[in-house]
Each structure stands twice: as structure tokens, then as C-alpha cells.
Amino acid sequence: MLAQDGVSFETKVSKQELGINERLRVDFIMNEDGDNFVPPSFDQFHLLGGPNQSISNSWINGVRSYSKTYSYFLSPKNKGVFTIGQASIEVAGSVYKTQPIKITVTAAVEQPKDPNDPEYVADQNMELVAELSNPNPYLNEAVSVVYKLYVSDDVYLSGLNILDQPKYNNFWSQIIPINKLEIERGTYKNRSYNYVVVSRAVLYPQKEGQLTIEPLSLDISLEVPSQQRNMFGGFLRQTVRRTVTAPSRTIQVKPLPEVGKPENFSGAVGTFDFSMTASPEVLKAGEAFQVKLKVSGKGNLKLLKMPEFQLPSSLEMYEPERKENINTSLTGMSGDVTVNYTVVPAFRGEYPLPEVHFDYFDLASKSYKSISSETLAIEVTEGPVNNGAVSNFSEDKTPKSNTKAFSGFKTQTAFQPIVTPNFFNSKSFWLWLFIPLLMLPIVLLFKRRREALSADVVGAKSKSDWKMAHRYLKEASSALGDSKRFYEALERALYNVLKSKLKVPITALNKEGISQILAEKKCKPTTISELNSLLQSCEFARYTPSALESMNSDYEKAAVLIVELSKI
Amino acid sequence: MKKVIFCLLFLASFLTVGQPNDLFEKGNAYYIEGNYQKAIDAYQSILDLGQHSGELYFNLGNAYYKQEAIAPSIFYYEKAKQMLPKDEEVINNLSYANNRTIDNIAPMPASFWDSLNDAIVNKLTLNQWAKLSVAMVLLCVLSFSFFIWSDGSVRKRFSFILAIVAMFAFGVSLTLTFHKNNLDKNNRPAIIFDRQNSLSTEPNSLSDKVIDVHEGLKVFVLEYYDSEWAKVELPDGKTGWIKSSAFRLL
């Protein structure tokens, strides 16, 4: 901008239209010295250099021409139209600004090259290439990556140094070392080259999706022919050091198919064989046997999880020992992995080992395959038998020495119905329980009544005595009314009673004798006198018939008398 | 009358065809031949007839053991042990089968009450206890009646003491009958039949696992939920929920 006071401040660019691979120079030129230069932001560009300051001050014919320039070197980030913004400067107290300038960035343009520039020659005659064996592998499928440096016949490779080994993130990788660089012949892009294998590695992708291999950087020295000739006319060679980087490659990793994927798939991919062996198969308790699981073949052997198995608690299993015998080449890992379990049986018996399955994804048929182990059985011939339902081996190291063999079947049995009626809580249970208890009061009642009866001794006794008396007087009672027969029968009855009670023969009986014996037997005097009077009336009645009334009263008297006598 | 005889004959012929003893002999014959599946079928048909015995369960357990079916063999050995608790062959073969189970769970030491229960209450079955109670009540009533009716003082004294002792024995045995009934109700042993399962903290399949269990393990059922889940106790006292289809009650 040319101000009235003669101060000019303007922007100049080297070109307003440029390819994305070209560079741009921006100059901010002023004709007066100013302060507080503020450049615009170049955030649409990479700042390659600057600000470079240059000042020219000249006096021509007494006229001073002054110019101060700030230079910037930029390279565009993207294609498109961009604006270089305003820069400002302060000259003698006033702020001057430049005009913004529009820059158009087009696609890359073929840069005119100097064919004699040795660096250009070097770049044209070599190429670093990463070769992938398979850009579209399955998860855990081996991929080899080989870095080859192609060098044309025109230049010589004089030195090589790997700056940066590539990092293989998301891969299990093994770099296959190169002992000696060897130059081989090969064609690349229809051109014959010498090439050197710089680095090679086997990769096992550990993640699905698009994975990027970071590039390899090399520092190389090349001898490039120059334009100069030596005194013999031959071209002189010039050594050029270049840093080359292989373009980064991406690998699209396919997931393993879900169809037919076994449960607990351990991730083995390749071609495998699996076996399980045990030795010895016959042993004594306390001795050890080995169970060996072996997976051999090609595939991600170092990465695979060996199948596991569980044994009965009476077989003590120790931590397994894993042995690997694997060769890794560009085509992947091959060899075998062995897991060795040491098992010590504690008790005798026959132990079938569980069937172990090894599942893998077969790359040839692109399907899952499963190999099952043979069924193995371990026979422990000698040793104690596990006695407790569950015996803790570590606690009880000397189990009961019951060395009985497994028993065969039993031949004798007595069957009974499975459903037996429950006696407890059944009706009969409660009846059996309560009826005897109910019997108790009945028994008590009965006893009480009997006691009451026996307490009334006279009543109880007289009852039977009356019966006896009436038995004696049966004949007499039938003769009631016939005075003579009645008194004869009455007298006989009395004598019979006395005979049985006093145990004396009838012939020995007379009234005096009877009274005497009765008195000796401590009979009541009233009873004795009653007896005598009754016997007397019996005698009188033989001669004088008596009335029915006196017969009745005599009968009653006799009965009472007999009862009284029976108490003797 | 003819009809009745005919019916009886028919029933008799039916009984002889399916006679448990014949089936048992048949099963044993198959067992000797090594035809364990047919032996199992023969033994099983005895159970289908509603008959059982400790020896039958023992032979069933043996046939399953020979077939390497651990859970059923332990199941039937335990059944045999219930009916023949002192049979050494049963205990011996059960230990052989237990050798093959995967779980190694140390049982909890028996508490004082458990050992007391084992020493006294579990010596008799529930029905035996019930019958003992009835016998005691009869003895008590009879000796008391004798005491009441007898005259001699020695007899009276003896029968009185007998009545008192019998009454005390009746009280004890009746208490133990009910106690045994309670014990039996709460003692529901079962054998895990699933090859592998786990106890979880809640009756659903999302909750945390308590412990893994494998076939052949003896557990005790504590309670049911929703008829699909059961809370079980392991020999070491751990408890957890498991699908009731995973085990079979003894």
C-alpha cells in the first residue's frame, strides 16, 4: 500500500497458482523501516522457512532507496483456494497493512527435474517396497512382509542402515533376521533391478479390520554417476546419502467365520494334529503318571491355548509343563507344542481320563475342525481305597488302609414295596397312642369301684353268705306251709351248716356241744342263744304243728343265723 | 365263583411274569455277561413294579459304574446305603465311585448336635420311633394297671417303677419321633447329574457364581423357588442356587 506519506508495504508471492507439490515464497516488502511486524497466520500451509529478513539501502544520485523484506517459504497442505492474510507494520506511529492475496493450489504438477542432479538420479534409480504375502488374511493367519530395496544398474549401493524397524502393532510378529545382505536380480514394474532383502517378518494379525503396517526407514548411500569425467574420460561417481521410507501398507484382516465356531474356541488357526497320551497306564497309588497333550502342525502354535481337562479329585494333578519346539519361517510357525501333566493317584481304582477336544480353524478348507483324544483309562492296582465320601487328601495323608477291591453284584435280596405306608402320623398311630392312655382312667375307675365294694365288707360278704344260706334253706323254703317237713328240713340245714363250718361229725353234735364249740370260736352269745332257740322250736314243731307266720319268721331267722355262722 | 377263581389265576399268572426276583436274576445274568445296559433295564423294571431293596440299588449302582456313568452310580449307591447303612460292600463301592468325581469338597466337621442326632435319632427310622413310642405307652399303661391290681408289695413296687420308667421312655421316644420327622423333612440329599454346573448367589442365571459343581456331588436341598430353582448346601456349608433340573433327589 502506498500511503500519502510515501510509505509502501506490500505482499509479493512467487506464484499465485501452484501445484500441491510445489513451494510458495511470500515476501512482505516495505520501503521504510518499521517496527512490530505481525505476519498473517499461515495455517493453511506448512511453514518451511522464514521469516528471513533482508534490508537493502542504496543511494543513487542522492536519492535513498530503502527496502526491507520478510520472506516466508510455504508448502500447501491441501488443494483449493487459500488467502494469505494481511500483515501489519508500524512506521512512525501509524500502522500499515498489506492486501490479502488469493492463492490457488492445484493437483501435483510434474516438477521439472534436473536430470543431472545426483539426488534426483539417486531417487529415480532405487525404490523400497514392502511385499505382503496376503493382504487379506484371516485373524491369526500368518502373513509375511518382506522389504526389498530395488536398485537399478546405473547406480551402486554402497551402504545401508536401517533407521527404524517398523512397529507391527496389533500383530504378533517375529522378525526373521538376515545375516548377510545378498544382492539378487529381479524385475519390478517391468524393469530389471538388483534387489536386496532388507528386512522380513512373519505377522499374525491379532485384531480384525484394517491394520496398518508402519513404514520402514532406511538410510542408504548410493554411488551416482556425475557429469564430471576423470582424466581417463570415465564418469566420476558421486556418493549420495538418501533416506528412503517404504510406503505404509494396510492389511484387511477377516474375522473367523461364526458359522460352526466351536464353544470355547481357543483361536488356533492352521493345520494341526492333536494327541493325548498317558504313561504308564497301570501303576500303584502314590506313583506318578504323565498325561501328555501334543499339538503339532503349522499355524499360530506359540499363540494357541492348549486344551485343558479336569480330573477326579482323587487324582492329584500338578501344574503342567509346556514345551515348544517351533520353527518360524516366512510361511509361518511349524513344529509342536507339548503340555505335560504329572498326576499322582491317591487311591486304587480305575480312572477313565476325560476325552479332550482340540478345535482349530483349518485354513485349507476354511472350516472349523475338531480332534478328540482317544479314550484312556488309568488303572491303579495297589493302594488304599478312598473311604470317606469326600476325603481331603492333603489333610489325611494316611487314609484308612481299606484295600478292598471293587465288589461285584449281590445275588440275594428281599424286596419290599417302595411306598410303605407311613405309620407315623397315621390314624392308627394316634389311636395306638391314645387308646392305652384312655384305658388308664377306666382302669382307675374300675379299681375305685372295687375298693368301695370291699370297704363295705359286711354287705359284700353277706351277699354271698345270703346266697349260701338260701341254698341251704332251699328244701325248707319249698316245704313252707307243711310244718312237719319244714322244720325237719330247717333242722337239717342248720346241722349241715354247722357241720361244714365247725368241721365236726353230726353224730357228735348236741345242743350243749354246739354251744361250747361256738363259744370257743368266739361266736356272739346272742347268736348261740338264737341257734339254740331255733333248734328247740324245730324239736317242738315235730309234735305241734305251727302256723305259717311262725314258719316264715323262723325261716328268716335261720337265714340270718346261717349268715352269722358263716362269718366264723 | 368260577369267575373269582379265574380272576385269581389271572392275577397269579401276572405276578409270576413280572416277579421281582425273576427280573433280579435276569439283571444279574446280564451283568455277568457284561451287558450292563440290559441289566440296568431289568433292575429298573423292578423299581417300576414298585418294589425295591438295598441290594437292587447296589447292583444298579454297579451297572452304572461299569458304564462309567458317575452320577447315576453314586445316586443308586447312596440309595443302597440308605437301606443298608452298614453294608461294607456298598460303602466300598461308593468310595470307588466318589473317587471319580471332580469336586473335592472337604465336609464341615460335624457339630455336637449333628453327631448327637446321628448317635441317637438316626439309629431308628421314623416309623420305628413311632412304633417304639406306641410300645412304650402300652408298657406304661399295662404296668400301671398291674400296679393297681396286684396285691403283693414287691410286685406293686416293681410294676410301679416299670410304669414310671416306661412313661419316661414314652415321653423321650415321642419327642424323638417328632424330632426325627423334622430332621427327615429338612434332610433332602440330592446328587448332581449335570456334567458341569455352578451355584449362583441368586435364583437366576445372571448372578455371580459361588462355586462350580460337577456330576456326582452330593448336596442338600434347603428350599425351592419357582419350582425351577433350588437352594442347596454343599458338604462344606457353602450354599447357592442351582436349577432343580441339575440334580436328583435321593
Interface residues (C-beta under 8 A of the other chain):
Chain A: Q310 L311 P312 S313 S314 F347 G349 Y351 P352 V385 N386 N387 G388 A389 V390 N392 F393 E395 N402 K404 F406 S407 G408 F409 K410 T411 Q412 T413 A414 F415 Q416 P417 I418 V419 T420 N422 F423 F424 N425 F429 W432 L433 P436 L437 M439 L440 V443 L444 K447
Chain B: P20 N21 F24 N28 Y31 I46 L47 G50 Q51 H52 S53 G54 E55 L56 F58 N59 N62 Y65 E68 E88 E89 I91 N92 N93 L94 S95 Y96 N98 N99 R100 T101 I102 D103 N104 I105 A106 P107 L126 N127 W129 A130 K131 S133 V134 V137 L138 C140 V141 L142 F144 S145 I148 W149 L174 T177 N181 H214 K218 P235
